[in-house]
Amino acid sequence: MRTFSTIIASSTPIGRYLISRLSLRRSHAISVKPQASTPPMAAADASNEESLRRTLAEKQSAVDAQGNAVRALKAAKASKSEIDAAIESLNRLKLEKSSVERELQSVVSGSGGGASVNREAFRQTVFNTLERRLFFIPSFKIYRGVAGLYDYGPPGCAVKSNVLAFWRQHFVLEEDMLEVDCPCVTPEAVLKASGHVEKFTDLMVKDEKMGTCYRADHLLKDFCNEKLEKDLSLYAEKAAELRHLLAVLDDLSAEELGAKIKEYGITAPDTKNPLSDPYPFNLMFQTSIGPSGLIPGYMRPETAQGIFVNFKDLYYYNGNKLPFAAAQIGQAFRNEISPRQGLLRVREFTLAEIEHFVDPQDKSHPKFSEVANLEFLMFPREEQMSGKSAKRIPLGEAVSKGIVNNETLGYFIGRVYLFLTCLGIDKERLRFRQHLANEMAHYAADCWDAEIECSYGWIECVGIADRSAYDLHAHTEKSGVALVAQEKFSEPREVEKLVIAPVKKELGLAFKGSQKNVVEALEAMNEKEAMEMKAALESKGEVEFYVCTLGKNVCIKKNMLLFLTRKEGHQRVFTHQL
């Protein structure tokens, strides 16, 4: 028998889409003249910024040198004509420096020399208008409200209802999906199995005097962005260092994050008091179920787990057939450390989520040809790592070249693109960004985010991922209920399946504290990858193996693994992939 799995997952936070859309509509309305949308910053612009910073440093040095020359002439009581000529040269250099400063400011602010609208002032104007017209308002306003909680007013409810109705039509009805509606309160056992109890955390720092909490990576990100945008005297090398730090921010450990905060002298934004070292904070709201308080639970941080735990019944309802998709629209709750950016980072929000279950031996999609010719901005990880910009790529080409892992993932990327553009998102302000290795879970095959450019920059609106069978395997192991499918053969077959069995003693000696990461990555391999590794080990005795959670290659030797085989007969039993 065989056991395997893959899941294509798609989730859309509705509030995040709503405010992005409203901001985009307003930004077009206030333009002095009708003009095309500003494209994302190109690699040439980044190179231009570096060149301008170097030029500005040279101009500053020239101004300083000329200023010293003027002072020297005055001290030496030189003739008036000599002093006047030196002052004229100094003024000319200052004008040249000012010109470079203006050009650099234009580049770093993203205005590209066009109409310069102060983003903060514009954003506040939009928010004030939306609140005044009751699109949304802070919850419990008469009690001074609570950060991260909002009420939708009548027009906001109408917009949200229309978006959800179109989402249901576009995905659930047109794709014949199975819709479910699961409770928001979730027993602790479910979220322990999924890993949320242990890993659903952000790193937090505290104001050491006032006790106010801040998200550590946000403070560092804000510091870097402010320096890059406002400090025109920043040397090109320092600017490059800050941009690199922004690129790897999600990969920093608590110790590394704390070291950077101290290195840059970052303090509490409101009080300028020193900050504590970063430490993990679980983002789930904890509760208890029943009057005894003996059944711990949490408010769900996502809607997907309700689909996973109902997989067996949904599979039966679908006639024990593959592939099929389940969808859910509902509330999710995250106890954000420092809610901000209006509806973009809140503590309660609506999610619309899809889990599409497929056979990992066949990730083709019968309707992929309907979206294969779509061409839009895509931002593969190679372009991100090399400092290039997003580029237009036909979806069919992206799949055929392996940029997108498989047809089913590509099909849903195409469907999400059609959904967003049909709602009115500007195509020039929409891109699909591939996750970098340090952003990917070890079990994921490929992940893409649909990002919309608004006044806050590029904001993730939809996540689309090939998650493998991690969740179903985890719930099978913890619950004891097999969340698997069966394929019956018309005639008995003898098919051997290759299974990797890591020798944990040898791996522990070789990798010590990183053993768990290596073992998880090995166990997540599919059979094709296992066959390739077996062949390489038999011929060479060792093989380089990339562990994405470590972000590097490790050396696997023959004595670290056992390769076992099992035989299947009348049917194949497997876990769907997602």
N, C-alpha and C positions, 0 to 999 in steps of 0.2 A: 504494500500500500504506500501511498505518497501523502505527505503533508506539506502544504505550502500555501502562500497567500500574497495578495497585493490589493491595495485600496487607493482609488483616486478620490481625494477629499477636496471639497471646495467650501469655503466659508465666507460669508459676506456680512460685516457689521453694518447694519442699516443706518444708524445715527451718523457714523463716519462718512458714509456715502452722501447722506443728506446735507451735511454742512459743507462738504467739498463741492457739491453741486451748486448750492446756494452761493458760495463764494465765487465760483466761476461765472455764474450768471451775472452777478453784480459787477465783477471786474470788467466784464465786457461793456456793461451799461455805462460805466463812468468814463470810458475812454473819450478823449477830446475828439479824436478822429477814428473812424472805423479802421482797424488794422489787424493783420494776421496775428494769431497767438504766438507768444514768445516761445521758441523751441527750447528744449533742455540745453544746459550749458555744454558746449562741445569741447572735445579734447583740445582743440586749437585755442579755445578761450582759456583753459587751464594753463596751457603753455604760455599764452600771452600774459596771463597774470604773473607767472614766474619771471618772465622777461621784464615786465613793467616794474616789479619789485626790485630787481637788480638795477634797472635804470634809475629808479628813484633813489636807491642807496648811493649810486654814483653821483647823482645830482646833489644829494645832501652833502656828500664829501666835498664836492666842488664848491658849494655854497660856503661850507665851513672854512675851507682853505682860502677862498676869496675874502671872506670876512676877516680872517686873520691877517691877510695881506693889507686890507684897508686900515686895520688897527695899527699895523706895523708902520705904514706910511704916515699915519697921523702922529704916532709916537716919535718918528724920525723927523717930523716937521717938514715933510716933503712939500713940493710946490702944489698950489691949488689945482692946477691942471692935471697933475698926476693922480691926486686924490679923487678928483671928479671922475676921471677915466676909470679908476678902480671901482668907485661906487657904481658907475654905469654898468660895468661888467657884472658886479654883484647883483644889481637889480635884474639884469637880463637872465642871470642864472636862477634867480628866485622865480621869475616868470616861467622859465622852462621847467623848474621843479613843480610849480603849481599846476602847469599843464599836464605833467605826468601824473600828479596826484589825482586830478580830476578824471583822467582816463582810467587810472587804477580803481578809483572809487566806482566808476561806471561798470567796470568788469566785475568787481567783487559783490556789488549790490544787485547784479543781474539785470540792470536796466538796459544794457547794450546801447546806451547813448540815446534811447528813446525817451518817451514821457516817463518822468520819475515820480511814482506814487509811493508815498511812505506806507510800507506794508502794515505797520502797526496801527497807524492812524486809520487806514482804510479798513482794516479788520475790525477795529473798535466801532467804526461807523456802521459796518454791516451788522455786528452783534447788537448794537443798540437798536437798530431798525427792526431786526428780527424779534428782539424782546418786546419792543414797543407794540409791534403788530401781533404779538402773542404766537409766533411760530414755536418758540420755546422760552421757558423762564426757569430760573433756579427753583428747585423744589423747596417747600417749606419756607417760602420767602419771608413771611411775616415773623418767623423765628430766626431770621438772618441766614437761613439756608445751611446746607451742608455741601462742601466741595464735592464735585463729581456726580451730583444727582440733579436731574432736570425733569421738568414736566413739559409735555407737548401741548400747545394750545390748539384751538380749532384748525387753523390753516396748517400747522405742523402735523397734526393727526391726519389731515387730508393728504398731504404730501407723502407721509410715511405709508399710509394705507395704499396709495396708488403704486408706490415703489414695490411693496410686498405683493400686491395683486399681480403686477407685471412679472415679478420674480417667479411667483407660483405658476403663472401661465407659461413663461418662457422655459422654465426648467421642469417643474413637476408634471404639468399636464402634457407639454409637447414631447417630453422624454419618457412619459409613462412611468414616473417614479412612484415609489411607495411612501406616502407621507405619514409621519408619526407625530405624536404630541406627548412628551414625557415630562415627569415632575421636575420642578426646579430644585427641590430638596433631594440630595443624593446621599445614600449611606456611605460611611467612611470606607468600607471594604471595597466598594467600586472604585473610588478614587485612589486608594492604595494600590490596587492592581494596575491602574492606568499610569501610575507614577506621579500623579499630581500632588499627593500628600508630601512626598519627599522632594520633588523637583520643581513644583510650580512656584518659584520664588524670584524676587528681584533683590538686588543688593541695595541696602539702605544705609544712610548715615544720619546722625543726629547732631543738632546744635548742642554742644556740650553744656551750655549755660541755660538755654531756654527749653531744650527737649524737643524742638520742632524737627520733624522727620523730612528727609529729602531722598529722592532716588539718586544714587551715586552716579550712575552713568549719564543721567540727564544733566547733572551739574557740570560734569567734565565736557559733555557735548556742547552745552551752552557756552562754556568758557572758550572752547576751540572755535566755535562759529563766530562768537563776538570778536575774538582776536583777529580772525581772518577777514571779517567784514569791516571792522572799524579801525584796526591798528594798521595804518598805511605804512608805518615805518618798520613793520615786521620784515626781517630779512627773508629772502627766498628760501633759504635752508630751513628756517624755523617754520615758515608757512607750509613747506613740504612735510615737515615732521608732524604738524598738527593735522594735516589732511590724512596722513597715514594713520594717525591715531584714531581719527573718526572712522576710517575704513575697518579697523580691527577692534573697535570699541566693544562689540558683542562678545569678543573672544577673550577679554581680559578677566583674570581671576580677581577675587576680592583683594588679595594682597597687591596685585599689579594696579588695580583701580585706586586703592588707597595710596600707593606710592606716587601715582601721577597727581592725585589731588594735593598731596603734600608738596610735590615738586613745583607745581604751578601756584602754590599758595592760595588755593580755592577755599573760601570761607562761606558761612551761611549767607544766602543772598539778602535776607532781611536785616540781620543784625551784625553781620561781619564777624561773628564769633567763630572760634575754631570748631572743626567737625570731628566726630568720632571716626574710628576705622569702619569701613563697610562691613556689613554682616547681612546674611540672607533673611528675608521676610516673606512668609508664605502669603500669597495674594488671595486665598480663598476665605470666604466668610464661614466661620465655624458655627455650628448649632447642635442641638440634640433633638432626637426624634422621640416623641412620647413623654409622658409626665415623669417617668422614672429617671430620665437623663442617662440611661445606660446604653442607648444606641446613639453613638456620635454620628454626625453628618455634616454636610457642607452645602451651601448654595452652589449650584453647578457653575464652574468657570467656563464651560463650553457646552454645546448641545450634542456633540458627537457621541459621548459615552452612552446616552440613551439608545442610540441606534445600534451600537456594538453589542450591548447586553441583550438586545432583542433580535440579534441576528438569526438565531435558530428558528424563531417563529416567522420572521420575515421571509427567510429562505423557503420554509414550508408553504407560506401563503403564496409565494411566487411559483408554486408547482415544482419546487426543487430544481429550478432552472437557473442557469447563468447566461450572461451577466444580468445583474439587476442593481438598481440604485434606490436608496432610501433618503428621504429629505425631512428636515425639521426646521420650523421657524419658532423661535421662543426667546425668552429672556436668559441672559447670562450675567454673572456677578463676579466682579474682581475688585478686591479691596486695594485699589491703587494707592501707592505711597504718596504721590503728589499729583492728583488729578489736575489737568490743565488743557489748554487748547480747545475750550468749549466742549462740543460733543465728540471730539476726537479721542479723548482719554477720560472715560467716565467709569463709575462704579457699578452701574446697572445699564445694560443695553440690549438691543434686539439682534440676534444672530439668525441668519438663514444659512443652513448647512446641508451639504450633500455628501453621502458616502456611496461610492460606486464600486461594487464588488465584481472582480473579474478573475478569470483563470490566468495565473502568471505565465502559463505556457502559450497564451494567446492574448496579447494586449492590443490586438488590432481593433478597430472600431468600424462597424458597417457603414456609418454615416460620415466618416472622416473626410471623404471627398467633397462633402458639402461646405467644409470650412478650409480645405487645403489651399485654396487660392487667396485667402485673406492675407493681406500684407499690412503690418503695423510695426510700431516701435518695439523692439525687443532688446534686452540688455543682458546678454549671456555673461556668465562669470568671467570668461576670458577677457572680455572687453573691460569689465570692471577692474580686474587685477592689473591690466596694462594701462589704465588711465584713459581709455577711449570712451566714447559716448554711445548711447543707445542708437541703434540703426534699424532701418526698415528691413524686415526679412519675411518672405512668404512663409506661411505656417507649414506648408507641405515640404519646403526646402529645409526648414528647421528640424522637422522630424526625420527626414531622409538622411540628413547629415549628422544626426545624433545629438544636436543641440538640445532638442526636447526628447526625452527618453523614449517615448512610445506614442502610438497613435491615439490611445484612449486619453492620455494626459493632454496631448495636442488638441484633441476634439473639444475637451472642456475649456482649454485656454481660448479656443476660437469662439465657443458659445458665450463665455464670459465677456469677451471683446464685443460681441454683437449685443449682448445685454446692456453693457455700459454705454455704447455708442447710440443705441436706440433710445436710451433714457436722455441723451443729449450731452454726454461728456465729450468735450473737444478732443478729437483724435490726436492733435498735436500735444495735448497735455495728458495723454494716457500712454503708459508703457508697461511692459511685462518684464520684471527684473528677476533673474535667476538667483537663487540663494547661493551665497559663497559656501565653501566647505565648512567654515567655522559657524555657519548659521544652521546647517543641516543636522537633523537627528541621525544617529548612526544607522538607523534602520531604514531611512528614506532613500529612495532611488533618485528622486528629482523633485525640486520645489520651485515654484514661481509665484511671484506676487504681482497682482495688478495694482499699479501705483498711479495716483492722480496728482498732478501738480496744481497746488492751490497757494493761497497766501502763506501757508506754513511750509511750503516746499513740497517735496514728493512724499505723499502719504499713502501707505498701504491701505487698499480698499478691499481686496479679495485675495485670499491665499488658496493656491491650487497645488496639491502635492500627491506624489506617488509614495504612500506611507508604508508599503509592504504590509505584513500581517501582524505588526507589533501588538496592536490593541487586542485583536482577537486571540492571539497566542497568550497574552497576559491574562485575559479574562478566563480563558480555558484552563490555564494553570491554577489560578486562584479559586475559581468556582467549582472546578471538577466537572463542568459540563463542556462537552466537546463542541466548539463552535466551528464545525467543518461542513463541507459539502461532499457529495459522492457522485462519481461518474461511473455508471454501470457499463461494462463491456458486453457486446453482443456475444462474444466468445471469450473463454478464459484466455488470459495473457500471462506471460512471464516477463515482467519488466523489472530490471534492477534499478534501485534508487541509491545514489551515493549520498552518504551522510557523514558530515564532519564531526568528529568527537575530539575537542581540544584536550590535550594532556595538561591539566591545570598546574601540576607540580612543575613541569618544565617551563611553562609560560610564566609562572610565578618567579622562578629563579632568574629568568631572562628579563622580565619587564617590571617586576616588583609592584610598585604602586599603580602602574598603568595596566596591570594584568586584566582588570575588569573591562576596560575599554577595548583591549585587543580581543578578549573572549567574545564580547557582545558583537563586535564587528565580524568575527569569524562565523559565529552562529547565524548571523543575518545573511550570509552568502547564499545565493541560489545554486541550483545543482550545476548549471553551466560553469559558473565561477569556480565551484568546488572541483569540477573535472579538470579545469585549466590549472588550478593550483596543484592538484595531485600529479598531473603530467610534469609540471615544472619541478616539483620536488623530487620526483623519480629520476629526472634527467640531470638536475643540478645539485640537489641536496638542500638547497635553500632558495627562498624567493622573497622579493620585496613586496610588501603588502601595505596598502594605504589605509590608515585608520582615521576617518574624518573627525572623530571626536578629539583626537590628538593633533590633527592637522599635519601629519607627517607620515612617511613610510617607516615601517618596521621590518626587521629581518625575521622571517618565519623559517625554522629549520625542520627537517624531516621528523626528528624525534619529538616535536611539539604537537603533532596531530596524528590521529588515527582516522582512517577512511573506512567506513563500514558500508555494507550493502544490504538492502532488504528487497524482498520479492513481492510483487502484487499479483493478484489472481483475477477474480471476477469483477472487481471494481477498483476504482482509484478514489482514495479519501484524501481531501486536501482542505486547507484553509484558504478562503478567497483572499486575494490581494486587493488593496484599496488605494 
